[in-house]
């Protein structure tokens, strides 16, 4: 199976014209990541397709050197899909006017087709955040994503314990979503044996709502709800970006906080999760390979236009004596470490017993650090602004 066989193809409609647009449109029509639904030289001719509700992006070309407000408004009257504006020339204020008018991106030709495809895919992952917020005055849960671009950093331990702390010690209605779809271990670390997984949920017939979601989660003794990864790696392919997006929106309506454990890749499910993530915890450890990968991850987040204000660096096993200090991590990443979580032999013991360390050893330094993180997530904005300095939990006292 080729690398592109499992890639979601973006459903794209092209409209308008400018110098070089015909060539770009033809290249996109044959690109493996794009499904060209159709094209027209003017918006009116494509009205029927634009209003179909199945488009994921619109590429609109203009010959105008200034912002074509009338053309964009005409497209907006038919669809809410992201719009990318293409021009062969433009004024200095074109980009600023476009962003003010809710245009996802402006592309000045000529452009490499791969750059255009990247911009299209980025646009489909932006502007969807908090889609459920228009639905009224119910819950609007906070999505906290735990991510590391390298395995072995303690990501699942962190996610399971953070979710447990939110449920047990902060009294929040919490969902732990295991999106390490091929090899997720969250259920094992919590000592639960689920009857159903996220795979069973997404293949179940009918519309997804809060009641249906509740029927597919497994309850932990601390009150935490868990939606585990599929049991078989091959089932991961059926958890599509669209289904995951809907799942997260419904989860927001049902829970105060959704803690998402992830795999170490920027693949479709991760991008769909980032679209809706309120707080991204990037796990780091005191070793050079992890730092290198984390720097690349931060660069990728920049390209995806993910707000830096939502990123928090978590230094795991921060008291390990390996010849590197936290300030060296900060220097390498160009960001402050927000949380330090010390190493503790209680962690592997708790993992092997299937019992979160924040419950098994409540007074341990590692437990206090994670509980502090959980509390931080629910601070009022003024409190949070006043506590921007790194939160340090003391290392062990020697016995």
Secondary structure, DSSP 4 states (H G I P E B T S, - for coil): --TTTTSPPEEEEEEE--TTHHHHHHHHHT-TTEEEEEEESSTGGGHHHHTTS--SEEEEEE--SS--HHHHHHHHTT--SEEEEEESS--TTHHHHHHHTT--EEEESS--HHHHHHHHHHHHTSS-TTGGGGG-SS--PEEEEEE-SSTTS-HHHHHHHHHHHHHHTS---EEEEEE-TTT--HHHHHT---S--HHHHHHSSS---HHHHHHH-EE-TTS-EEEPPPSSGGGGGGS-HHHHHHHHHHHHHH-SEEEEEE-SS--HHHHHHHHH-SEEEEEE-SSHHHHHHHHHHHHHHHHTT--GGGEEEEEETTT--SS--HHHHHHHHTS-EEEEE---HHHHHHHHHT--HHHHTTTSHHHHHHHHHHHHHT--HHHHHTT-SPB-PPPPPP-
